[in-house]
Amino acid sequence: MHGKLDTKAKGLRSVANSLCDVLVKLTSDMKVWGAESGHNAFFEQDMEGRKFTDILEERDITRFNALLNLVSKDHVPACLPVTIRRSQTTSECHLLLVDTGRREPRYLLGIRVESDQAHSMMLPADNYSEVIQSSGMVDYLGLVPSVTRIGQGNNSYNHQMMMQDADFSFTTYPKNAPPPPPQFTPIKARALSVRKLMPRWNLLRDPEACCMFHTNARSLGAVIDHLLTAPCDPLWSTLSGGQCHRCKCMCTEAWQRCVVCGLPNPEFESQQMQQAFQMQQSFQPVGGGIEEDTRIEAPIRPANISSSEAVG
């Protein structure tokens, strides 16, 4: 039995390695086992012997414990979207938890980062320059250090770290930071998404329902129960091509109009306007050559011929 579990764990490890950004070994009490320099660089802190739940948001700890119980009971890998708080960034991630069946370390955790958001950090003025120089975060924070030589003092203004106001504040991100993560889709938009799908269902009229719409709505409970019994899909993910500014629903990369609320994509509209302007410019007449080439001249009548002779 142990050999079968070991073979299965190796296969799941190869799958997790291809799908995730980093793999972490966890003990039965959720402590990180065998953290290497790559793990510490990823988490931006030393994680050896620390509980993995310490870096999760409070709202995600309960959900992660429920995932742990499910994986331990069924011995089936499962996924969970969570928010991980690292030292300098907050990351929206997908977790893939695998029960290897071994004694220790028992679990294998795959982490795939979906988006990062930089923290705003305030450091004491006395050691601010020293911390920035030693950690190599000048480019990350958008700081512009002055060029100094070894042995020169740091008391003069020219030898101090220069920082622009627009590059570092509580409301701005570093220049090279990724855009902020998309907002969560509210329940009204999710309900509207399902409502647009319901006309595709051909169901038997429920005699206890007041109308056919509520007949379809009552069937959603059975649909949800059916989806919850489906096996986990590690490849499933939310659309990442864009987000509707009105209903906050996610869209594909080539979206022209939101399929839920119908709001046009502003980037697509601007491209259409630019193409229309370019086509209009290409059809403009060049110079006066067309008028000269298509000009029709009236016939010239000889002056010595009378009108009666011309008729005869």
N, C-alpha and C positions, 0 to 999 in steps of 0.2 A: 504493500500500500504506500509506503514511504517513497519507493522508487517511482511509482506513478505520479505522486504529487510533485516529486522533484523534476520529473520530465515536463509536467504541465507548467511548473513554475518557470522553467527555462524558456518554454515557448511563449509564455505570457511576458516574460522579461524582454524577449526580442521584439514582441509587438509593442510594448510600452516604450522601448528604446527608440523605435521608429516614429512613434506618435508624439512623444513628449520632449520637452527641452532639457529636463534633468530628472534623474532617478535617485530616490532616497530610500535607504533601508531604515525601517522602524521596528522597535522592539514591541513586546506585547503591551507595555504601558505607554506607547507612542513616543518613545525617546529616539532621537536620531542616532543611528549606529554607523560608525566608520565614516564620519564626515571628512572629506578631503578638501584640498584648497579650492577646487572648482565649486564644491558645494558652498563653502564659506563666501566665495566671491559672488555666487548667485544670490544667497540670502543676505549678503552685505554684513555678515556677523558670524561669529564662531557658533556653530550649531551642534557640535559634538556633545552628546548627553543631554541636550535640551529637549523639552517636550515640543512636538510639532504644533500642538494646539496653542502654544504661547504666541505664535506669530499670526494667528487667525483673528479675524474680527469676532467680536462677542456673539453676534447673531449667527455666525457660521460654526461655532463650536458645537452647539447642540445638533446641528445638521450633520456635522462630521462624525459625532459619536453615534448617531443613528446609522450612518453609512458603515461605520466600523462594525456595529452589531450585525448588520445585514451581510456584510462580506464574511465575517467570522462564522455566521450560522450556515450560510448557503455555499460558501467556498466558491463564489462566483465574483469576478471583478465587477466593480461598479464605479460610476463617474459622479462627480459633484462639482458645480461651479462655486468658487469661494473667492474671498478677497484676502490677500496675503499682505501683511504690513512688514516690509523690510526696513532697513535703517534709513534709507533715503528715498524710497519709492514705495508706492502702494500699487499692487498688481492685481488685476482681475485674471484669475487662472481657472483652469479645469484640472481637477485631480482624478487620477486613475489609481484606485486602491486594489491591490492584489494580495490575497492570503496565500503565502507560499507553502503553508503546511509544516514549515520547519519549527524548531524550538525557538531559537533566537539567531538572527533577527527574523521575526515572523512575517512581517509585512513588507511589501515593495510598493512605494508610492511614486507614481509618475506625475510630473507637473508640466503643464503646457500654458505658457503665458499668452493671454489674449491682448492685454493692453497694460501700459504702465502710466503712472501719474507721479510726478516728482513732488516731494514734500517741500514746504517752506521751512527753512532752518535759520535760527538766529544763534550766533555764537558770541562769546564775550569779545569785547573790543581788543583786550590785551593780547590774546593768543589767536585772533582771527587769521592774521596773515600766516602764522606758523602752521595752523591746522590746514589751511588751504594748500600751502606749499607741500606739506608732508603727505597729504592724501591724494594729490594729483587730480583735484577736482576743479581746476581752473577753467578748463573748457566746458565742464558740465554745468557750472553755475553761471557761465557767461562773463566771468571776471576778466579784466584786462590788467595784468601785472606790469609794473615798470621793469625795465632791464637794469639789473644791478650786478655788481661784481662781488666776489667773495671778499669779505672783510669790510665792506662798506656798511655804514650804519643805516638804521631804518627810521631815524628820527625826522629827517627832512620830508617835506610833502612829496617831493618827486620820487622818493624811494618807497612810498607806501602803496599798498594795493588800491587800485582805482576801481570803483564799481559804479556802473551806470544805473540810475534809478529804474529805468524801464526794463532792465534785465533781471532784476531780483526783487521781488516783493511778495506780499501775500496773495496778490491777484494775478500774477503773471507767471509764465513758465519759462524755463531756460530756452535759449534760441534753438538748440538742437534736440529739445525734448519732443516726444511724440504728442499728437493732439490729445486732448482730454477724452476719456472713454465716453461712449454714447450713454444717454440717459436710459433709465429703465422704462419699459413700455407699461403704461397704466392699465388698469383692469378694463376701463371703458374701451380702449383701443383693442385689447385682446378679445373682448366680447364682440366688438364690431368685426374683427377678423373672422371669428367663428360664424357670425351671422351671415357673412358674405359667402361662406362655404355651404351653409345649410340648404339653399335651394338646389344643390346638386344631389341631395339625398331623396330618394323615392321611398317613403315609408307608408305603412298602413295607418290609417287614421285612428287615433286613440279616442274611443267614445267618451272617456272622462275628461278629455282636454277641450278647452273652449274653441280652439282653432288649430289649423294645421301647423302654424308657426310654433305654438307651444307643444304640439306633438313632437316636433323635431327637437325642441329645447329639452323636453323630458328625456329624450334618448341620449343626451350628452353624458348622463351618469354611467350608462352601460358602455359608452364609447371610452370614457376615462378608465373604467375598470379593465377594459380590454387592453388599453395601452399600457397600463401599469403592470400587466402580466407579461408583456413582451420582454425579451432579453435585452440587456444593456447594449448600447451601440456606441463604442468609443469614438467612432468617426463622426457622430452627430455633432453639429455646432450651429450656432446662430448665424444668420446672414450677416456679412460684414462689408457689403458693398456701399452702404450709406444708411442714413436714418432720416425719416420724414420729420421735418421740423414741426409739423402740426400734431400728429398723433403719436410720434415717437416709435413707430413701427420700423423694423429693419427692412432693407431693400437689397436687391442685387446690384452689381456694379454697373449694369447697363440700364438702370431704371430711368424711365422717362416721366412716369407719374405713379404716385403711391397707389398700390392696388387696394388699400384699405379705405383711405379717406379721399383719394383722388387729387391730392396736392401735387402740382407739377414740380419736377426737379429744377431748381433755379439754374444749376450748371448746364443742364440740357437745353433750357430755354435760351440761355446766353449763347450757347453754341449755335442754335438755330438762327438767332438774330444775326450773329456774325456771318454765317453762311449766306443768309438772305442778302445782307449788305454786300458781300463779295460778288454774288450773282448780279445784283443790281449794278454794281460798278462795271462788271464785264460786258453788260449790254448797252452801255452809254455810247452814242455815236462819236466817232473820232474826227475832229476837224469839220470842214464843210464839203468834203469830197462827195458825199452822197447826194447833196442837193445839186451839185454841178453835174454829176453823171446822169441823174434822172430828170434833168430840166427838159421840158418840151417846148420847142420854139414854134410860133405861129407861121404859117406859110406866107411868103411875100408876094403880093399881087403886082404885076407890071403896071407902071404909071400910064402908058400909052394905049391901054386896052380899056374900052368903055364897058359899062355893065351890060348893055344890050348885046355887044359882040361876044362877051363872055358867055351869055345865056345861049346865043345862037350857036 
